[in-house]
Amino acid sequence: MAVVTHDFQKEILDAMKDYSSLARPVKASFLERMFIEKAPVLKLYPNPDDEFTNPEIGPNYEIVGNYVDNIVAYDKYSRVPKIEPIIVEKISTGGYMILNGHHRWLAVKRLNMKYIPIHIVNPTHEADILTTMKKLNSTRCVSFDLDEVLVGNGDAFEVERLHFPANKIFTMPVRKNAALLISALQEMGFDIWVYTGSYYMPQFVRMTFKMHKAKIDGVITGMNRTQFTPAIKDTFRKKYNTVVHIDNERLMWVNSKTKDFDSYELPQDEKWASASVDYVREIIKSGKATND
């Protein structure tokens, strides 16, 4: 195994010094996301908010060493390094901030490679959420975890797939009856928000559900529910009087004005969607889900 020392910390700190405090995320164009597949190693910057850059937590030197060994071994026999693309976001001062792949980036730096494969994404930021909310009029919303609840491979729950040729473009299998559930909730006056830790293009998520005859109002990419910042949580509380969250096992709701809340256990079969609709109707009928 390659010898990995704590001198790596200096490389991280040096790279962060080059990251200007004036840098801010900017949207990469469709063509940039499609056709830029590599970038100079020196144009990638570690994320100051990631635990990787926290001296008390990261980096994991064993992981870096393993990447160094794997890259060297592959290059020895094929002359072509095998590196999974680093997930990055374009920044205003030039270059890219690393979102996922810090250890691979550090391994490449240790090998003095000039370029590294990248995949450019446009993750959701608080400003994006605010822009979307300004276009929506409801004071009620429902949230879903896209990866855990609404889409899957058919192992955890039954799914619905599009027919050819749409299934060649919109490849995500959607949970059976999820589209009907979303449509029913919207008819009851709820905005629909989905979030995902993956970096799907929001347009792709919206179009996938549109093909299944359902409309998604807001898409949050690059973060799961536990990663919502206090500012994002506060934004939802100010916008929505009633917030409902539906996962695989429970439906939870809270009234942001009265602080009332409750939860309901959901069936673990095909009745998951219809039970969710019944519970939401019960909440509305009780007057707890105020729309004032």
Buried (B, 14 or more C-beta within 10 A) or exposed (E): EBEBEEEBBEBBEEBEEEBEEEBEBEEBEEEEBEEBEEBEBEBBBBBEEBEBBEEEEBBBBEBBBBBBEBBEEBBEEEEEBEBEBBBBBBBEEEBBBBBBBBBBBBBBBBBEBEBBBBBBBBBBBBEBBEEBBEEBEBBBBBBBBBBBBBBBEEEEBEBBBBEEEBEEEBEBBBBBBBBBBBBBBBEBBBBBBBBBBBBBBBEBBBBBBBBBEBEBBBBBBBBBBEEBEEEBEEBBEEBBBBBBBBBBEEBBBBBBEEEBEBEBEBEEEEEBBBBBBEBBEEBBEEEBBBEE
